[in-house]
């Protein structure tokens, strides 16, 4: 897996776009992309967990009314993320259940079924992952160590940034 350089990926976004996808759920079982720095409107995902990685950081008002900053954010499915100010970033969306669902799954509905987790220092975390509905259970491992993010789907490195 080649090291993805965020600055190079951002340069490839068309002038009129804010975000760009490298992979789509229907093709590989997760969505991987990147976005330009800016303000993004609050939203939730009905079926996807959303992971955001901004090496220079982000800030937002969490659902408990507290101001948070960090470099990595994990937003569970059915959990509303308020408006966010974020620097250039990578994102990954993935499913932790094998239920059937319909795309797009993005919603402005304010639901609070989970807790948003933010990280600024080193961490290592694993999630269940389903490549598609009724698929065999796999896993997603995320680690952030020495300012480098690694993502593994089913023990295969898919992102090093």
PAPARO-843886 format. One line per field, with one value per residue: residue number from 1; residue in three letters; x, y, z of N, C-alpha, C, CB in turn. Coordinates in nm, 3 decimals, always signed. Atoms other than C-alpha are relative to their C-alpha. Glycine has a CB too. Layout:
BEGIN
seq [NUM:...] $
type [Ala:...] $
n_east [X:...] $
n_north [Y:...] $
n_up [Z:...] $
ca_east [X:...] $
ca_north [Y:...] $
ca_up [Z:...] $
c_east [X:...] $
c_north [Y:...] $
c_up [Z:...] $
cb_east [X:...] $
cb_north [Y:...] $
cb_up [Z:...] $
END
This chain:
BEGIN
seq [1:2:3:4:5:6:7:8:9:10:11:12:13:14:15:16:17:18:19:20:21:22:23:24:25:26:27:28:29:30:31:32:33:34:35:36:37:38:39:40:41:42:43:44:45:46:47:48:49:50:51:52:53:54:55:56:57:58:59:60:61:62:63:64:65:66:67:68:69:70:71:72:73:74:75:76:77:78:79:80:81:82:83:84:85:86:87:88:89:90:91:92:93:94:95:96:97:98:99:100:101:102:103:104:105:106:107:108:109:110:111:112:113:114:115:116:117:118:119:120:121:122:123:124:125:126:127:128:129:130:131:132:133:134:135:136:137:138:139:140:141:142:143:144:145:146:147:148:149:150:151:152:153:154:155:156:157:158:159:160:161] $
type [Unk:Unk:Unk:Unk:Unk:Unk:Unk:Unk:Unk:Unk:Unk:Unk:Unk:Unk:Unk:Unk:Unk:Unk:Unk:Unk:Unk:Unk:Unk:Unk:Unk:Unk:Unk:Unk:Unk:Unk:Unk:Unk:Unk:Unk:Unk:Unk:Unk:Unk:Unk:Unk:Unk:Unk:Unk:Unk:Unk:Unk:Unk:Unk:Unk:Unk:Unk:Unk:Unk:Unk:Unk:Unk:Unk:Unk:Unk:Unk:Unk:Unk:Unk:Unk:Unk:Unk:Unk:Unk:Unk:Unk:Unk:Unk:Unk:Unk:Unk:Unk:Unk:Unk:Unk:Unk:Unk:Unk:Unk:Unk:Unk:Unk:Unk:Unk:Unk:Unk:Unk:Unk:Unk:Unk:Unk:Unk:Unk:Unk:Unk:Unk:Unk:Unk:Unk:Unk:Unk:Unk:Unk:Unk:Unk:Unk:Unk:Unk:Unk:Unk:Unk:Unk:Unk:Unk:Unk:Unk:Unk:Unk:Unk:Unk:Unk:Unk:Unk:Unk:Unk:Unk:Unk:Unk:Unk:Unk:Unk:Unk:Unk:Unk:Unk:Unk:Unk:Unk:Unk:Unk:Unk:Unk:Unk:Unk:Unk:Unk:Unk:Unk:Unk:Unk:Unk:Unk:Unk:Unk:Unk:Unk:Unk] $
n_east [+0.085:-0.082:+0.035:+0.079:-0.036:+0.122:-0.016:+0.010:+0.138:+0.082:-0.025:+0.071:+0.144:+0.041:+0.018:+0.139:+0.034:-0.055:-0.047:-0.020:-0.004:-0.095:+0.072:+0.141:+0.051:+0.050:-0.114:-0.096:+0.055:-0.022:-0.026:-0.123:-0.016:-0.067:+0.070:-0.071:+0.026:+0.115:+0.110:+0.092:+0.130:+0.027:+0.076:-0.021:+0.011:+0.092:-0.059:-0.146:-0.087:-0.076:-0.129:-0.064:-0.138:-0.052:-0.129:-0.014:+0.103:+0.138:+0.068:+0.146:+0.076:+0.053:+0.141:+0.020:-0.020:-0.140:-0.085:-0.105:-0.099:-0.070:-0.051:+0.077:+0.136:+0.079:+0.142:+0.078:+0.124:+0.116:-0.047:-0.012:-0.122:+0.029:-0.087:-0.140:-0.108:-0.102:-0.105:+0.001:+0.024:+0.041:+0.114:+0.035:+0.133:+0.008:+0.116:-0.032:+0.107:+0.022:+0.136:+0.018:+0.024:+0.007:-0.087:-0.094:+0.048:-0.023:+0.125:-0.010:+0.077:-0.082:+0.012:-0.114:-0.007:-0.137:-0.085:-0.110:-0.131:-0.104:-0.135:-0.105:-0.124:-0.005:+0.104:+0.016:+0.139:+0.055:+0.145:+0.051:+0.021:+0.067:-0.025:+0.131:+0.103:-0.006:-0.137:-0.073:-0.057:-0.142:-0.030:-0.072:-0.092:-0.047:-0.103:-0.064:-0.124:-0.105:+0.063:+0.032:+0.123:+0.005:+0.131:-0.004:+0.127:-0.027:-0.147:-0.066:-0.024:+0.061:-0.036:-0.111:-0.006] $
n_north [-0.117:-0.122:-0.105:-0.106:-0.133:-0.078:-0.121:+0.039:+0.040:-0.121:-0.068:+0.067:-0.031:-0.104:-0.130:-0.018:+0.105:-0.004:+0.134:+0.094:+0.139:+0.092:+0.128:-0.005:+0.116:+0.105:+0.068:+0.062:+0.020:-0.119:-0.120:-0.069:-0.122:-0.111:-0.127:-0.126:-0.069:-0.089:+0.027:+0.099:+0.000:+0.116:+0.109:+0.134:+0.108:+0.101:+0.133:-0.004:-0.071:-0.099:-0.031:-0.116:-0.019:-0.130:-0.014:-0.133:-0.013:-0.043:-0.043:+0.002:+0.004:+0.136:+0.011:-0.035:-0.144:-0.031:-0.027:+0.101:-0.008:+0.126:+0.033:+0.116:+0.005:+0.116:-0.030:+0.122:-0.013:-0.057:-0.099:-0.130:-0.078:-0.141:-0.067:+0.019:-0.070:+0.104:-0.022:+0.105:+0.124:+0.127:+0.059:+0.139:+0.037:+0.145:+0.056:+0.092:+0.100:+0.063:-0.033:-0.062:-0.143:-0.070:-0.117:-0.052:+0.017:-0.125:-0.058:-0.116:+0.034:-0.009:+0.121:+0.010:+0.139:+0.035:-0.107:-0.038:+0.009:-0.082:+0.035:-0.091:+0.072:+0.136:+0.094:+0.122:+0.040:+0.092:+0.003:+0.102:-0.057:+0.085:-0.050:-0.019:+0.065:+0.146:+0.048:+0.054:-0.103:-0.032:-0.106:-0.120:-0.043:-0.136:-0.040:-0.130:+0.010:-0.087:-0.088:+0.076:+0.078:+0.126:+0.066:+0.138:+0.072:+0.143:+0.015:-0.053:-0.143:-0.072:-0.142:-0.042:-0.145] $
n_up [+0.000:+0.005:-0.093:+0.063:-0.046:+0.001:+0.082:+0.141:+0.027:+0.001:+0.128:+0.109:-0.006:+0.093:-0.064:-0.044:-0.095:-0.134:-0.036:+0.110:-0.046:+0.064:+0.012:-0.033:-0.073:+0.091:+0.064:-0.092:-0.133:-0.081:+0.079:-0.038:+0.079:-0.065:+0.017:-0.024:-0.127:+0.004:-0.093:+0.054:-0.069:-0.084:+0.060:-0.056:+0.098:-0.051:-0.004:-0.003:-0.094:+0.077:-0.061:+0.061:-0.043:+0.043:-0.068:-0.062:-0.100:+0.018:-0.122:+0.012:-0.124:-0.007:-0.031:-0.140:-0.010:-0.032:+0.115:+0.011:+0.108:+0.017:+0.134:+0.047:-0.055:+0.041:-0.021:+0.020:+0.078:-0.072:-0.098:+0.066:-0.019:+0.023:+0.096:-0.036:+0.068:+0.014:+0.097:+0.102:-0.072:+0.058:-0.069:+0.029:-0.047:-0.001:-0.072:-0.109:-0.006:+0.129:+0.043:+0.132:-0.006:+0.128:+0.013:-0.100:-0.137:-0.072:-0.046:-0.087:-0.119:-0.121:-0.081:-0.091:-0.045:-0.042:-0.051:+0.089:-0.067:+0.062:-0.046:+0.039:-0.027:+0.054:-0.039:+0.078:-0.023:+0.100:+0.018:+0.092:+0.134:+0.099:+0.134:+0.061:-0.082:-0.016:+0.024:-0.114:-0.087:+0.014:-0.095:+0.039:-0.104:+0.021:-0.096:+0.020:-0.075:+0.054:+0.100:+0.121:-0.013:+0.076:+0.003:+0.049:+0.016:+0.001:-0.011:+0.119:-0.011:+0.113:-0.006:-0.086:+0.027] $
ca_east [+0.000:+0.147:+0.149:-0.128:-0.023:-0.318:-0.179:-0.146:-0.494:-0.646:-0.480:-0.664:-1.010:-1.186:-1.215:-1.595:-1.586:-1.534:-1.481:-1.369:-1.414:-1.134:-1.356:-1.729:-1.923:-2.084:-1.738:-1.528:-1.756:-1.645:-1.611:-1.273:-1.216:-1.082:-1.205:-1.091:-1.063:-1.374:-1.702:-1.928:-2.297:-2.405:-2.547:-2.580:-2.554:-2.829:-2.605:-2.241:-1.986:-1.788:-1.416:-1.251:-0.874:-0.745:-0.370:-0.394:-0.712:-1.079:-1.313:-1.685:-1.951:-2.034:-2.383:-2.334:-2.267:-1.890:-1.634:-1.396:-1.078:-0.879:-0.723:-0.932:-1.310:-1.527:-1.901:-2.121:-2.418:-2.740:-2.544:-2.573:-2.249:-2.294:-2.143:-1.767:-1.467:-1.204:-0.871:-0.796:-0.902:-0.943:-1.268:-1.379:-1.740:-1.811:-2.091:-2.078:-2.399:-2.504:-2.850:-2.983:-2.987:-3.029:-2.785:-2.747:-2.768:-2.677:-2.946:-3.001:-3.213:-3.083:-3.046:-2.817:-2.774:-2.399:-2.114:-1.873:-1.512:-1.228:-0.857:-0.559:-0.294:-0.205:-0.471:-0.556:-0.920:-1.112:-1.468:-1.679:-1.712:-1.945:-1.846:-2.211:-2.548:-2.556:-2.178:-1.938:-1.820:-1.482:-1.302:-1.162:-0.856:-0.758:-0.433:-0.279:+0.085:+0.364:+0.134:+0.053:-0.288:-0.321:-0.650:-0.682:-0.992:-0.978:-0.605:-0.531:-0.372:-0.587:-0.472:-0.148:-0.154] $
ca_north [+0.000:+0.333:+0.619:+0.863:+1.225:+1.440:+1.753:+1.569:+1.419:+1.761:+1.909:+1.652:+1.774:+1.973:+2.344:+2.325:+2.020:+2.000:+1.622:+1.335:+0.958:+0.707:+0.400:+0.337:+0.101:-0.085:-0.174:-0.257:-0.248:+0.091:+0.448:+0.620:+0.978:+1.317:+1.672:+2.029:+2.236:+2.430:+2.426:+2.125:+2.111:+1.877:+1.538:+1.175:+0.847:+0.590:+0.288:+0.398:+0.475:+0.780:+0.822:+1.159:+1.215:+1.574:+1.588:+1.962:+1.919:+2.003:+2.164:+2.126:+2.149:+1.795:+1.667:+1.739:+2.107:+2.087:+2.224:+1.954:+1.951:+1.661:+1.494:+1.176:+1.156:+0.844:+0.905:+0.596:+0.527:+0.704:+0.972:+1.336:+1.529:+1.905:+2.153:+2.114:+2.332:+2.098:+2.123:+1.907:+1.551:+1.186:+1.006:+0.643:+0.524:+0.162:-0.064:-0.245:-0.445:-0.685:-0.528:-0.431:-0.060:+0.195:+0.456:+0.743:+0.707:+1.064:+1.243:+1.578:+1.403:+1.472:+1.126:+1.039:+0.662:+0.665:+0.873:+1.061:+0.980:+1.222:+1.151:+1.381:+1.141:+0.780:+0.508:+0.162:+0.052:-0.225:-0.244:-0.521:-0.466:-0.614:-0.575:-0.606:-0.713:-1.075:-1.100:-1.283:-1.076:-0.911:-0.637:-0.289:-0.188:+0.178:+0.292:+0.635:+0.630:+0.885:+1.113:+0.836:+0.677:+0.312:+0.148:-0.227:-0.397:-0.768:-0.742:-0.580:-0.234:+0.002:+0.343:+0.478:+0.855] $
ca_up [+0.000:-0.100:+0.144:+0.050:+0.071:+0.163:-0.004:-0.337:-0.311:-0.234:-0.546:-0.758:-0.647:-0.916:-0.839:-0.798:-0.563:-0.186:-0.163:-0.383:-0.345:-0.413:-0.350:-0.324:-0.098:-0.390:-0.527:-0.219:+0.087:+0.222:+0.101:+0.110:+0.003:+0.096:+0.132:+0.133:+0.446:+0.535:+0.721:+0.670:+0.761:+1.039:+0.941:+1.041:+0.853:+0.890:+0.829:+0.803:+1.071:+0.958:+1.032:+0.964:+0.977:+0.957:+1.036:+1.110:+1.311:+1.344:+1.594:+1.661:+1.929:+2.043:+2.121:+2.493:+2.415:+2.473:+2.228:+2.098:+1.890:+1.751:+1.450:+1.427:+1.475:+1.470:+1.431:+1.487:+1.262:+1.362:+1.549:+1.450:+1.402:+1.439:+1.192:+1.181:+1.094:+0.954:+0.777:+0.469:+0.556:+0.463:+0.538:+0.551:+0.577:+0.670:+0.802:+1.135:+1.076:+0.803:+0.762:+0.419:+0.350:+0.076:-0.046:-0.001:+0.374:+0.471:+0.670:+0.839:+1.101:+1.453:+1.605:+1.896:+1.912:+1.977:+2.111:+1.885:+1.975:+1.904:+1.928:+1.921:+2.050:+1.970:+1.973:+1.840:+1.792:+1.613:+1.477:+1.328:+0.950:+0.690:+0.327:+0.222:+0.370:+0.492:+0.450:+0.676:+0.974:+0.917:+1.103:+1.063:+1.261:+1.296:+1.451:+1.490:+1.596:+1.548:+1.346:+1.096:+1.044:+0.934:+0.829:+0.788:+0.647:+0.725:+0.808:+0.469:+0.486:+0.275:+0.394:+0.534:+0.572] $
c_east [+0.089:-0.052:-0.076:+0.040:-0.121:+0.011:-0.012:-0.143:-0.091:+0.018:-0.078:-0.152:-0.030:-0.032:-0.140:-0.045:+0.062:+0.063:+0.015:+0.012:+0.106:-0.064:-0.145:-0.043:-0.040:+0.113:+0.088:-0.052:+0.029:+0.022:+0.121:+0.014:+0.071:-0.074:+0.087:-0.036:-0.120:-0.100:-0.096:-0.125:-0.018:-0.086:+0.021:-0.007:-0.087:+0.068:+0.152:+0.054:+0.084:+0.129:+0.060:+0.140:+0.052:+0.131:+0.021:-0.117:-0.137:-0.052:-0.150:-0.061:-0.066:-0.147:-0.033:+0.022:+0.141:+0.079:+0.113:+0.093:+0.067:+0.054:-0.077:-0.135:-0.069:-0.144:-0.079:-0.123:-0.110:+0.042:+0.027:+0.132:-0.035:+0.093:+0.144:+0.089:+0.115:+0.102:-0.011:-0.005:-0.023:-0.126:-0.020:-0.139:-0.011:-0.118:+0.046:-0.112:-0.017:-0.143:-0.001:-0.026:+0.003:+0.091:-0.077:-0.058:+0.018:-0.135:+0.028:-0.079:+0.092:-0.030:+0.128:+0.011:+0.138:+0.073:+0.113:+0.129:+0.102:+0.135:+0.098:+0.136:-0.011:-0.114:+0.000:-0.141:-0.046:-0.151:-0.038:-0.024:-0.065:+0.017:-0.131:-0.104:+0.011:+0.138:+0.057:+0.061:+0.151:+0.033:+0.077:+0.087:+0.053:+0.107:+0.060:+0.121:+0.106:-0.049:-0.030:-0.123:+0.009:-0.142:+0.016:-0.143:+0.036:+0.149:+0.076:+0.011:-0.059:+0.034:+0.112:+0.019:+0.058] $
c_north [+0.123:+0.101:+0.108:+0.134:+0.090:+0.122:-0.031:-0.039:+0.122:+0.075:-0.061:+0.024:+0.113:+0.128:+0.019:-0.106:+0.027:-0.133:-0.085:-0.140:-0.078:-0.137:+0.020:-0.129:-0.113:-0.080:-0.078:-0.020:+0.111:+0.118:+0.071:+0.122:+0.107:+0.127:+0.118:+0.058:+0.091:-0.033:-0.096:-0.005:-0.129:-0.103:-0.128:-0.098:-0.108:-0.134:+0.000:+0.059:+0.093:+0.029:+0.117:+0.013:+0.129:+0.024:+0.135:+0.033:+0.047:+0.051:-0.002:-0.003:-0.138:+0.000:+0.025:+0.150:+0.041:+0.016:-0.104:+0.030:-0.136:-0.015:-0.116:+0.003:-0.124:+0.027:-0.129:+0.026:+0.054:+0.096:+0.130:+0.067:+0.144:+0.057:-0.009:+0.091:-0.098:+0.040:-0.111:-0.136:-0.119:-0.044:-0.144:-0.023:-0.151:-0.046:-0.098:-0.100:-0.061:+0.022:+0.054:+0.148:+0.059:+0.121:+0.108:-0.012:+0.126:+0.065:+0.124:-0.022:-0.002:-0.120:-0.016:-0.140:-0.041:+0.121:+0.025:-0.006:+0.081:-0.036:+0.103:-0.066:-0.141:-0.086:-0.119:-0.051:-0.093:+0.006:-0.124:+0.069:-0.105:+0.064:+0.028:-0.067:-0.152:-0.059:-0.059:+0.117:+0.011:+0.107:+0.114:+0.039:+0.137:+0.028:+0.134:+0.004:+0.084:+0.082:-0.069:-0.086:-0.123:-0.056:-0.138:-0.052:-0.146:-0.030:+0.047:+0.151:+0.070:+0.147:+0.019:+0.148:+0.073] $
c_up [+0.000:+0.102:-0.077:+0.060:-0.018:-0.091:-0.149:-0.037:-0.009:-0.132:-0.114:+0.001:-0.098:+0.078:+0.060:+0.102:+0.138:+0.038:-0.126:+0.058:-0.078:-0.021:+0.041:+0.067:-0.095:-0.065:+0.098:+0.142:+0.099:-0.094:+0.057:-0.089:+0.079:-0.030:+0.033:+0.136:-0.017:+0.109:-0.069:+0.088:+0.078:-0.071:+0.080:-0.116:+0.062:+0.021:+0.014:+0.129:-0.089:+0.077:-0.078:+0.057:-0.062:+0.075:+0.068:+0.091:-0.045:+0.134:-0.026:+0.139:+0.006:+0.045:+0.147:+0.022:+0.036:-0.130:-0.003:-0.116:-0.010:-0.140:-0.062:+0.071:-0.054:+0.041:-0.027:-0.089:+0.088:+0.111:-0.074:+0.036:-0.034:-0.107:+0.049:-0.083:-0.005:-0.104:-0.105:+0.070:-0.092:+0.073:-0.047:+0.058:-0.013:+0.082:+0.107:+0.023:-0.138:-0.051:-0.143:+0.019:-0.139:+0.003:-0.076:+0.140:+0.084:+0.033:+0.083:+0.129:+0.123:+0.089:+0.081:+0.057:+0.049:+0.052:-0.099:+0.080:-0.079:+0.063:-0.053:+0.017:-0.055:+0.050:-0.096:+0.030:-0.112:+0.000:-0.078:-0.135:-0.089:-0.137:-0.074:+0.090:-0.006:-0.030:+0.128:+0.080:-0.025:+0.103:-0.066:+0.118:-0.040:+0.104:-0.041:+0.092:-0.070:-0.119:-0.131:+0.026:-0.090:+0.011:-0.061:-0.010:-0.016:-0.009:-0.123:+0.014:-0.122:+0.001:+0.099:-0.032:+0.121] $
cb_east [-0.097:-0.001:+0.127:-0.152:+0.125:-0.035:+0.136:+0.095:-0.050:+0.037:+0.149:+0.026:-0.044:-0.123:+0.027:-0.092:+0.045:-0.109:-0.098:+0.126:-0.138:+0.129:+0.068:-0.085:-0.120:-0.087:+0.084:+0.123:+0.050:+0.123:-0.124:+0.125:-0.134:+0.146:-0.123:-0.031:+0.125:-0.067:-0.072:+0.067:-0.115:-0.067:+0.040:-0.106:+0.142:-0.118:-0.036:+0.051:+0.092:-0.083:+0.095:-0.082:+0.089:-0.103:+0.110:+0.013:+0.046:-0.089:+0.048:-0.047:-0.107:+0.085:-0.049:+0.095:-0.092:+0.064:+0.058:-0.061:+0.105:-0.090:+0.148:+0.076:-0.080:+0.054:-0.049:-0.045:-0.042:-0.085:+0.128:-0.118:+0.119:+0.015:-0.042:+0.042:+0.042:-0.065:+0.143:+0.125:-0.119:+0.112:-0.128:+0.106:-0.114:+0.130:-0.097:+0.027:-0.135:+0.030:-0.063:-0.117:+0.103:-0.144:+0.133:+0.036:+0.072:+0.089:-0.081:-0.051:-0.070:-0.026:-0.025:-0.012:-0.042:+0.078:+0.056:-0.023:+0.045:-0.030:+0.039:-0.008:+0.030:+0.132:-0.139:+0.112:-0.092:+0.047:-0.049:-0.131:+0.134:-0.151:+0.085:-0.005:-0.140:-0.101:+0.091:+0.113:-0.028:+0.035:+0.078:-0.097:+0.117:-0.118:+0.110:-0.099:+0.045:+0.122:+0.089:+0.122:-0.124:+0.107:-0.105:+0.087:-0.083:-0.074:+0.035:-0.077:+0.151:-0.150:-0.122:+0.134:-0.140] $
cb_north [+0.000:+0.060:+0.059:-0.026:+0.056:+0.043:+0.067:-0.116:-0.097:+0.092:-0.003:-0.148:+0.039:-0.045:+0.110:-0.005:-0.136:+0.038:-0.068:+0.037:-0.066:-0.015:-0.111:+0.025:+0.041:+0.063:+0.102:+0.082:-0.127:-0.018:+0.094:-0.093:+0.052:+0.010:+0.002:+0.101:+0.081:-0.006:+0.133:-0.140:+0.020:+0.043:-0.020:-0.034:-0.057:-0.016:-0.074:+0.080:-0.101:+0.132:-0.124:+0.130:-0.122:+0.116:-0.023:+0.108:+0.089:-0.117:+0.142:-0.122:+0.115:-0.087:-0.136:-0.081:+0.055:-0.111:+0.145:-0.140:+0.114:-0.117:-0.034:-0.135:+0.130:-0.134:+0.118:-0.057:-0.137:-0.113:-0.050:+0.090:-0.054:+0.080:+0.149:-0.148:+0.135:-0.136:+0.001:+0.009:+0.016:-0.108:+0.084:-0.101:+0.074:-0.061:-0.069:+0.078:+0.063:-0.150:+0.102:-0.066:+0.069:+0.042:-0.035:+0.146:-0.116:+0.097:-0.103:+0.126:-0.138:+0.132:-0.126:+0.102:-0.091:-0.061:-0.035:+0.143:-0.147:+0.152:-0.143:+0.129:-0.003:-0.065:+0.068:-0.109:+0.125:-0.144:+0.128:-0.068:+0.050:-0.020:-0.099:-0.060:+0.043:-0.064:+0.115:-0.101:-0.032:+0.048:-0.054:+0.117:-0.103:+0.104:-0.108:+0.120:-0.147:-0.083:+0.118:-0.088:+0.087:-0.104:+0.085:-0.090:+0.054:-0.066:-0.146:-0.039:+0.031:-0.018:+0.086:-0.086:+0.055] $
cb_up [+0.122:-0.142:+0.069:+0.017:-0.078:+0.140:+0.028:-0.030:+0.110:+0.119:-0.032:+0.007:+0.146:-0.083:-0.099:-0.120:-0.053:+0.101:+0.100:-0.084:-0.016:+0.086:+0.087:-0.126:+0.085:-0.107:-0.073:+0.005:+0.055:+0.097:-0.002:-0.011:-0.046:-0.045:+0.085:-0.110:+0.046:-0.134:+0.043:-0.008:-0.100:+0.127:-0.149:+0.111:-0.042:-0.094:-0.124:-0.118:+0.087:-0.024:+0.000:+0.025:-0.040:+0.026:-0.097:-0.108:+0.098:-0.054:+0.045:-0.083:+0.007:+0.095:-0.038:+0.089:+0.100:+0.089:+0.007:-0.017:+0.026:+0.034:+0.007:+0.027:-0.036:+0.065:-0.092:+0.134:-0.062:+0.058:+0.076:+0.037:-0.090:+0.130:-0.019:-0.020:+0.074:-0.038:+0.069:-0.093:+0.090:+0.010:-0.025:+0.059:-0.080:+0.054:-0.098:+0.128:+0.050:+0.009:+0.095:-0.078:+0.090:-0.032:-0.074:-0.030:+0.066:-0.083:+0.081:-0.072:-0.017:+0.076:-0.090:+0.113:-0.112:-0.117:+0.140:-0.062:+0.014:+0.017:-0.046:+0.081:+0.152:+0.035:+0.001:+0.035:+0.008:+0.027:-0.074:+0.055:-0.062:+0.034:-0.080:-0.146:-0.047:-0.090:-0.051:-0.048:+0.148:-0.147:+0.117:-0.043:+0.020:+0.008:+0.010:+0.030:+0.013:-0.041:-0.026:-0.046:-0.038:+0.052:-0.079:+0.094:-0.123:-0.116:+0.026:-0.130:+0.013:+0.001:+0.040:-0.026:-0.034] $
END
